Amino acid sequence: MNKQALETLLTEKEVARITSLSIASVRRWRLRGEGPPFVRINSSIRYQPSDVASWIASRPRGGTREVKE
């Protein structure tokens, strides 16, 4: 595998910072199977940045309600 093709993995803390949520929220997503895919390395949990970006992009968006006149 080409070393340049590897992404630097994110920690739970970094994912929490990126999403502006708590580490507890990130852990809760993982335990419920609702969050981005993760990689377990021994007892450590890591996330690929592209998986986190794809997961965020897949989340429902607000602000699309039409105004009735």
ROZA-908626 format. One record per residue: residue number from 1; x, y, z of N, C-alpha, C, CB in turn. Coordinates in pm, whole numbers, plus 50000, padded with zeros to 5 digits. Atoms other than C-alpha are relative to their C-alpha. Glycine has a CB too. Layout:
<atoms>
seq	neast	nnorth	nup	caeast	canorth	caup	ceast	cnorth	cup	cbeast	cbnorth	cbup
NUM	X	Y	Z	X	Y	Z	X	Y	Z	X	Y	Z
...
</atoms>
This chain:
<atoms>
seq	neast	nnorth	nup	caeast	canorth	caup	ceast	cnorth	cup	cbeast	cbnorth	cbup
1	50085	49881	50000	50000	50000	50000	50089	50124	50000	49904	50000	50122
2	49927	49874	50011	50124	50346	49911	49977	50084	50126	49955	50078	49873
3	50013	49922	49876	50198	50547	50227	49929	50132	49978	50137	50026	50060
4	50065	49872	50027	50080	50868	50060	49849	49985	49985	50058	50064	49874
5	50143	50022	50016	49739	50710	50001	49928	49991	50134	49976	49873	49920
6	50062	50011	49867	49679	50670	50376	49961	50137	50054	50095	49931	50097
7	50044	49879	49934	49481	50934	50559	50044	49995	50146	49846	50017	49989
8	49973	49994	49858	49578	51050	50905	49868	49979	50073	50068	50137	50040
9	50123	50033	49930	49318	50899	51135	49968	50102	50108	50009	49860	50060
10	50047	49905	49899	49111	51119	51366	49964	49927	50128	49880	50080	49948
11	50041	50054	49870	49057	51058	51736	49856	50043	50028	50095	50050	50114
12	50135	49960	49957	48720	51082	51911	49997	50150	50034	49954	49917	50123
13	49992	49859	49961	48830	51419	52048	50000	50091	49877	50126	50026	50084
14	49995	49920	50123	48907	51550	51698	49865	50000	49928	50110	49948	49907
15	50132	50007	50061	48572	51429	51562	49902	50087	50079	49949	49853	49993
16	50085	49914	49916	48400	51599	51857	50025	50147	49970	50026	49971	50150
17	49965	49861	50032	48586	51923	51778	49945	50039	49863	50153	50020	50004
18	50046	49973	50136	48501	51901	51406	49848	50021	49997	50039	49885	49906
19	50147	49992	49998	48129	51851	51483	49946	50098	50105	49942	49863	50025
20	50037	49908	49891	48127	52097	51776	49907	49935	50101	49933	50125	49942
21	50078	50074	49902	47979	51828	51999	50095	49936	50101	49912	49892	49931
22	49918	50059	49894	48100	51643	52306	50055	49863	49958	49919	49986	50128
23	49944	50134	50022	48317	51332	52310	49895	49896	50037	50130	49979	50084
24	50107	50092	49961	48024	51163	52488	49901	49980	49885	49927	50053	50124
25	50091	50013	50115	47804	51235	52183	50061	49910	49894	49968	50138	49941
26	49931	50083	50099	48062	51081	51949	49998	49853	50044	50147	50049	49979
27	50003	50137	49948	48082	50772	52171	49859	49941	49994	50052	49996	50145
28	50139	50046	50004	47702	50749	52192	49962	49960	49857	49906	50110	50053
29	50026	50035	50141	47679	50755	51809	50059	49863	49968	50058	50107	49905
30	49930	50126	50031	47932	50474	51788	49927	49881	50063	50145	50006	50050
31	50067	50109	49929	47756	50259	52048	49863	49968	49942	49987	50034	50146
32	50132	50019	50060	47419	50308	51877	50008	49966	49851	49916	50125	50019
33	49983	50027	50143	47563	50251	51529	49948	50113	49912	49929	49872	49963
34	50055	49886	50072	47451	50599	51423	50105	50093	49942	49910	50078	50091
35	49895	49908	50041	47783	50772	51367	50076	49954	49878	50095	50022	50112
36	49917	50038	50115	48050	50759	51101	50070	49867	50027	50103	50110	49969
37	49924	50124	49982	48234	50431	51040	50128	50028	50078	50033	49934	49862
38	49879	49982	49919	48527	50381	51277	50092	49880	49983	49964	50020	50148
39	49898	50105	50003	48845	50177	51299	50044	49976	50143	50122	50041	49908
40	49951	50033	49866	48941	49993	51616	50144	49949	49985	49908	49892	50071
41	49860	50043	49998	49316	49964	51672	50032	49970	50146	50098	50111	49940
42	49992	50045	49861	49361	49758	51988	49882	50059	50075	50136	50042	50067
43	50112	49942	49925	49155	49956	52239	49969	50143	49955	50031	49998	50149
44	50020	49863	50048	49173	50285	52045	49899	50003	49886	50133	50061	49954
45	50097	49978	50107	48896	50415	51821	50050	50116	49915	49856	50030	50058
46	49955	49895	50093	48991	50616	51513	49900	50010	49885	50143	49970	49946
47	50091	49972	50110	48800	50769	51223	50080	50049	49880	49892	50104	50041
48	49940	49948	50122	48903	50824	50862	49932	50131	49965	49989	49897	49882
49	50061	49870	50031	48852	51190	50768	49897	49994	49888	50109	50098	49962
50	50096	50009	50110	48678	51095	50442	49868	49938	50046	50059	49919	49884
51	50122	50060	49947	48429	50877	50635	49921	50101	50082	50033	49878	50085
52	50067	49896	49919	48354	51162	50876	49935	50103	49909	50101	50069	50097
53	50055	49901	50095	48306	51407	50586	49877	49944	49929	50107	50040	49897
54	50114	50062	50068	48074	51164	50404	49881	49988	50094	50039	49860	49945
55	50107	50014	49901	47875	51101	50721	49933	50135	50025	50055	49942	50131
56	50055	49866	49978	47832	51475	50784	49914	50041	49880	50113	50104	50025
57	50074	49964	50122	47723	51527	50422	49868	49924	49988	50087	49973	49876
58	50121	50081	50011	47462	51252	50459	49893	50038	50103	50035	49855	50016
59	50094	49962	49894	47295	51412	50763	49890	50088	49944	50073	50072	50115
60	50111	49915	50046	46953	51578	50717	50035	50148	50017	49871	49967	50077
61	49975	49856	49994	46965	51949	50649	49869	50072	50030	50061	50052	49866
62	50118	49921	49968	46727	52210	50782	49993	50125	49914	49999	50038	50148
63	50012	49871	50067	46609	52544	50656	49939	49994	49861	50131	50062	49991
64	50056	50013	50134	46426	52415	50350	49847	50016	49998	50039	49865	49942
65	50145	49985	49990	46073	52482	50471	49953	50117	49915	49956	50019	50147
66	50054	49894	50084	45868	52681	50225	49911	50091	50083	49922	49942	49881
67	50083	49903	49930	45704	52996	50351	49868	50014	49926	50072	50138	50012
68	50134	49987	50063	45326	53008	50286	49960	50148	50002	49893	49912	50075
69	50043	49861	50009	45193	53339	50166	49853	50014	50018	50040	50060	49870
</atoms>
